[in-house]
Amino acid sequence: MKDAVSIERPAVSAYTVPADAPEADGTFAWDTTTIVVVEITAGDATGTGWTYAPASAAALVDEQLGPAVTGLDALDIPTAHDAMTKAVRNTGRPAAACAISAVDIALWDLKARLIELPLVRLLGAARDAVPVYGSGGFTTYHDTHLAAQLNGWVHGQHIPRVKIKVGESRGRAAARDVSRVRTARQVIGPQAELYVDANGGYTRKQAVRVGRVLAEHGVGWFEEPVPSDDLRGLALVRDALVCDVTAGEYGHDLPYFTRMIPSVDCLQVDATRCGGLTEWLRAAALAQAHGLEVSAHCAPHAHAAVAACVPNLRHIEWFHDHVRIESMFFAGALDPTGGVVRPDGGIGHGLELRTGDVEEFRVA
């Protein structure tokens, strides 16, 4: 058993990376993504965590969370997590959740490095390989771009499940949504699983009408058919359709997931938003207690190890933007060829920040 080792003041930085093409979903459009990176040292080890959030999350880490965890024992992550939660009482948990997540992920990486174990071994594996699904298919893509991306996943990397965005223009382009789904099915063939994500773009009845058409093309996963805060609407759509209805990506604490569980077929949880790996594991246990699987939302390299450690995992999201950024920012990126990743490379989460290579993107 290692002796107590004190956490030093966390270092935090923010980087904004241009997209490789304009992107949009049913309710939002963007051309850049900001990643906030936290590095925490204790003893002779440094752990790294991150979140996708505005650069203001870096200030919150520096001003409120850093002082809360400095000097605590790096091996006692529940103590540090609780200290962060208490420190942001007046800020509010929803506003602070991304910042807490980045620090928590760094703490788990740090602990694994101090003990000199892969993170998946520290947590305790339930599986060797973690299923992934290719995710992108933005509404801004023309059919040629969409086909190239889907071809790369299904026929190039042999990932047998993919997801595209629908709900374009807040549901005002449903005919194009259906056309794009038809194109996607033609590209990937009859065997690959096809998912869609409306990002809350449809109304309740519209989601049911569209969902029944999508079922004709074998769509088995309908993410956020209506806004995720419309829990009754999610449940109504779920009960009317044969496909699985899913949501949960905006969850920031356990009460949020408790409220959502009765309305979905699979619970999505994002470790970079919910409070880190600590809260992700708690949410997964909560879902299992109610007979549900969990799916990790975005940030695939932040989730690979923890996803391998729960028995009720469905898959993790191999999200285009975050795969691109994580491959740029970190040495040790995983290979999804065959439709799975294996988070067993090196100690900690196995990633090393390429500080010098990404300095051009730094904004804070």
C-alpha positions in Angstrom: 0.0 0.0 0.0 1.5 3.3 -1.0 1.8 6.1 1.5 -0.3 9.2 1.2 0.9 11.6 -1.5 -0.4 15.1 -1.7 -2.0 16.7 -4.8 -0.2 19.7 -6.1 -2.1 22.7 -7.5 -3.6 21.6 -10.9 -2.4 23.2 -14.1 -5.1 23.9 -16.7 -5.1 25.1 -20.3 -7.7 25.5 -23.0 -7.4 25.0 -26.8 -9.8 25.8 -29.6 -9.5 23.6 -32.7 -11.1 24.5 -36.0 -13.4 21.8 -37.5 -12.3 20.1 -40.7 -15.6 21.1 -42.3 -18.7 23.1 -41.1 -20.8 21.0 -38.8 -24.4 21.0 -37.5 -27.0 18.8 -36.0 -30.7 19.3 -35.5 -30.4 22.2 -33.1 -26.9 23.6 -33.2 -24.1 24.5 -35.7 -20.3 25.0 -35.0 -17.0 25.3 -36.7 -14.6 25.0 -33.7 -14.4 22.8 -30.6 -12.7 23.8 -27.4 -10.9 21.2 -25.2 -10.0 22.1 -21.6 -7.0 20.0 -20.3 -6.1 19.5 -16.6 -2.8 18.2 -15.5 -2.3 17.2 -11.8 0.9 16.1 -10.2 1.5 14.2 -7.0 4.8 12.7 -6.1 6.6 11.7 -9.2 3.5 11.2 -11.4 1.2 13.5 -13.4 -2.3 12.7 -14.5 -4.2 14.2 -17.4 -7.9 14.8 -17.8 -10.0 16.9 -20.2 -13.5 18.1 -21.1 -15.1 19.7 -24.1 -16.4 23.0 -22.8 -15.9 26.8 -23.1 -12.5 28.1 -22.0 -14.3 29.6 -19.0 -14.2 26.1 -17.5 -10.4 26.5 -17.2 -10.9 29.6 -15.0 -13.3 27.6 -12.8 -10.7 24.9 -12.4 -8.0 27.4 -11.5 -10.1 29.6 -9.1 -12.4 27.1 -7.4 -11.5 23.4 -8.0 -7.7 23.7 -7.8 -7.7 25.1 -4.3 -10.3 22.6 -3.2 -8.1 19.5 -4.1 -4.6 20.9 -3.5 -3.0 19.1 -0.6 -5.4 16.2 -0.5 -4.3 12.6 -0.8 -4.1 11.6 -4.5 -5.2 8.1 -3.7 -8.5 9.2 -2.1 -10.5 10.3 -5.1 -13.9 10.3 -3.4 -12.6 12.8 -0.9 -11.4 15.1 -3.7 -14.6 14.7 -5.7 -16.7 15.6 -2.7 -14.5 18.6 -2.0 -15.0 19.9 -5.5 -18.8 19.4 -5.3 -18.9 21.4 -2.1 -16.6 24.1 -3.5 -19.0 24.9 -6.3 -22.2 25.2 -4.2 -22.8 28.8 -5.1 -21.6 28.4 -8.7 -24.1 25.5 -9.3 -23.4 21.9 -10.2 -24.6 22.2 -13.9 -22.3 25.1 -14.6 -19.3 23.4 -12.9 -19.8 19.8 -14.0 -17.5 19.9 -17.0 -14.7 21.4 -14.9 -15.2 18.8 -12.2 -15.1 16.1 -14.8 -11.7 17.2 -16.2 -10.2 17.3 -12.8 -11.7 13.9 -11.8 -10.4 12.2 -15.0 -7.0 13.6 -14.3 -7.1 12.3 -10.7 -8.0 8.8 -11.8 -5.1 8.8 -14.4 -2.8 10.1 -11.6 -3.8 7.4 -9.2 -3.2 4.7 -11.7 0.2 6.1 -12.6 1.2 6.4 -8.9 0.3 2.7 -8.4 1.9 1.9 -11.8 -1.2 0.2 -13.3 -3.3 0.6 -16.4 -6.4 2.5 -15.4 -8.6 -0.4 -16.6 -6.7 -2.7 -14.1 -7.1 -0.2 -11.3 -10.8 0.0 -11.8 -11.2 -3.7 -12.6 -12.2 -5.0 -16.0 -15.5 -6.6 -16.9 -14.4 -7.1 -20.6 -11.3 -7.0 -22.7 -12.7 -5.2 -25.7 -15.1 -2.2 -25.8 -17.6 -1.9 -28.7 -17.6 1.4 -30.5 -19.9 3.0 -33.0 -18.9 5.6 -35.7 -20.6 8.9 -35.1 -20.8 12.0 -37.3 -23.0 12.3 -40.4 -23.6 16.0 -39.7 -26.6 17.7 -41.4 -24.1 20.0 -43.2 -22.6 17.1 -45.1 -23.6 16.6 -48.7 -24.3 13.0 -49.7 -20.8 12.4 -51.1 -19.1 13.5 -47.8 -21.6 11.4 -45.8 -20.9 8.4 -47.9 -17.2 8.8 -47.6 -17.3 9.0 -43.8 -19.7 6.0 -43.5 -17.6 4.0 -46.0 -14.5 4.7 -43.9 -16.0 3.3 -40.7 -18.0 0.3 -42.0 -15.9 -0.9 -45.0 -12.5 0.6 -44.1 -12.3 0.1 -40.3 -15.0 -2.6 -40.2 -17.0 -0.8 -37.5 -20.4 -2.5 -37.7 -22.5 0.3 -36.3 -22.8 4.0 -37.2 -24.8 7.1 -36.4 -25.8 10.2 -38.4 -27.5 13.4 -37.4 -31.2 14.1 -38.2 -33.8 16.7 -37.1 -32.2 19.3 -39.4 -33.3 22.9 -38.8 -35.2 21.9 -35.7 -37.3 19.4 -37.6 -38.2 21.5 -40.5 -36.3 19.3 -43.0 -37.8 15.9 -42.2 -37.9 14.8 -45.9 -34.2 15.4 -46.2 -33.6 13.5 -42.9 -35.3 10.5 -44.4 -33.4 10.8 -47.7 -30.1 10.9 -45.8 -31.0 7.9 -43.8 -31.9 6.1 -47.0 -28.5 7.1 -48.5 -26.7 5.9 -45.3 -28.4 2.5 -45.5 -27.4 2.1 -49.1 -23.8 2.9 -48.3 -23.3 0.7 -45.2 -25.3 -2.3 -46.5 -28.0 -4.4 -44.8 -25.9 -5.9 -42.0 -24.4 -2.8 -40.2 -26.4 -1.2 -37.4 -27.8 2.3 -38.3 -28.4 4.9 -35.6 -29.8 8.5 -35.7 -29.5 11.5 -33.4 -32.1 14.3 -33.7 -30.5 16.4 -30.8 -34.0 17.2 -29.7 -35.1 18.6 -33.0 -38.5 17.1 -33.4 -41.8 17.5 -31.6 -43.4 14.5 -30.0 -45.8 13.4 -32.8 -43.3 14.4 -35.5 -40.7 12.1 -33.9 -43.1 9.2 -33.9 -44.0 9.8 -37.6 -40.4 10.1 -38.6 -39.3 7.2 -36.4 -41.8 4.8 -38.1 -40.4 5.7 -41.5 -36.8 5.3 -40.2 -37.7 1.8 -39.0 -38.3 0.8 -42.6 -34.5 1.4 -43.1 -33.5 -0.6 -40.1 -32.8 2.3 -37.7 -32.4 0.7 -34.3 -31.3 3.7 -32.1 -33.1 7.0 -32.0 -31.2 9.5 -29.9 -32.9 12.5 -28.4 -36.0 12.5 -30.7 -37.4 15.3 -28.6 -35.5 17.7 -26.2 -33.9 15.7 -23.4 -35.7 17.8 -20.7 -39.0 16.6 -22.1 -39.0 13.3 -20.1 -42.7 12.6 -20.7 -42.1 13.2 -24.5 -39.2 10.8 -24.5 -41.3 8.1 -22.8 -44.2 8.6 -25.2 -41.9 8.3 -28.3 -40.2 5.3 -26.8 -43.4 3.5 -26.2 -44.7 4.3 -29.7 -41.6 3.0 -31.7 -39.8 -0.3 -32.1 -36.3 1.3 -32.0 -34.5 2.1 -28.8 -35.0 5.7 -27.6 -31.9 7.1 -25.8 -30.8 10.3 -24.1 -28.7 11.4 -21.1 -25.7 13.2 -22.6 -26.4 16.4 -20.7 -26.6 14.7 -17.3 -24.5 16.5 -14.7 -25.3 14.5 -11.5 -27.0 11.4 -10.3 -30.4 13.1 -9.7 -30.5 13.9 -13.4 -30.0 10.3 -14.4 -32.5 9.1 -11.8 -35.1 11.3 -13.4 -34.2 10.2 -17.0 -34.1 6.4 -16.4 -37.9 5.8 -16.7 -37.9 7.5 -20.1 -35.2 5.7 -22.1 -34.2 2.3 -23.4 -30.4 3.0 -22.9 -28.9 5.6 -20.7 -26.2 7.8 -22.2 -23.6 9.1 -19.8 -20.7 11.5 -20.6 -17.7 11.4 -18.2 -16.5 14.8 -19.5 -19.9 16.4 -18.4 -21.3 14.4 -15.5 -18.6 14.7 -13.0 -15.8 12.5 -14.3 -15.2 8.8 -14.0 -16.4 8.8 -10.4 -19.9 9.9 -11.3 -19.9 7.9 -14.6 -19.5 4.7 -12.6 -22.2 5.7 -10.2 -24.6 6.4 -13.1 -23.8 3.0 -14.7 -24.6 1.3 -11.4 -27.8 3.2 -11.1 -28.8 2.2 -14.7 -28.0 -1.5 -14.0 -30.2 -1.4 -10.9 -33.1 -0.4 -13.2 -32.2 -3.0 -15.9 -30.7 -0.6 -18.4 -27.4 -0.6 -20.3 -25.3 2.5 -20.6 -23.6 4.1 -23.6 -20.6 6.5 -23.3 -21.3 9.8 -25.0 -18.4 11.3 -27.1 -14.8 11.7 -25.8 -14.0 8.1 -26.6 -10.5 8.0 -25.1 -11.8 9.4 -21.8 -14.3 6.6 -21.6 -12.4 3.5 -23.0 -11.0 2.3 -19.6 -14.1 3.0 -17.5 -16.4 1.5 -20.1 -14.5 -1.7 -20.0 -15.2 -1.9 -16.3 -19.0 -2.1 -16.2 -21.1 -5.2 -17.1 -24.0 -3.2 -18.5 -22.1 -1.4 -21.2 -23.6 -1.2 -24.7 -20.9 0.8 -26.5 -18.9 4.0 -26.7 -19.3 6.8 -29.2 -16.4 7.1 -31.7 -17.4 10.8 -32.4 -15.7 12.4 -35.4 -14.7 15.7 -33.7 -13.4 14.2 -30.5 -11.5 11.4 -32.2 -9.8 13.9 -34.4 -8.8 16.2 -31.5 -7.8 13.4 -29.2 -5.6 11.9 -31.9 -4.0 15.3 -32.5 -3.5 16.1 -28.8 -2.5 12.7 -27.3 0.1 10.1 -28.1 -1.4 6.6 -27.5 -4.7 7.0 -29.4 -6.7 3.8 -29.8 -7.5 1.9 -33.0 -11.2 1.0 -33.5 -10.6 -1.3 -36.4 -13.0 -4.3 -36.1 -15.5 -2.2 -34.1 -13.8 -2.4 -30.7 -11.0 -0.7 -28.7 -8.8 -2.3 -26.1 -7.8 0.1 -23.3 -4.8 -1.8 -22.1 -1.8 0.2 -23.4 0.6 1.7 -20.8 -0.1 2.9 -17.3 -3.0 5.2 -16.4 -5.3 5.8 -19.4 -2.3 5.4 -21.7 -2.3 8.8 -23.2 0.4 11.5 -23.2 -0.3 15.2 -24.0 1.6 16.5 -27.0 2.1 19.9 -25.4 4.4 21.4 -28.0 2.5 20.1 -31.0 -0.8 21.7 -29.9 0.4 25.1 -28.6 -0.9 26.9 -31.7 -4.4 26.1 -30.6 -4.1 27.4 -27.0 -6.5 30.1 -26.0 -6.1 30.1 -22.2 
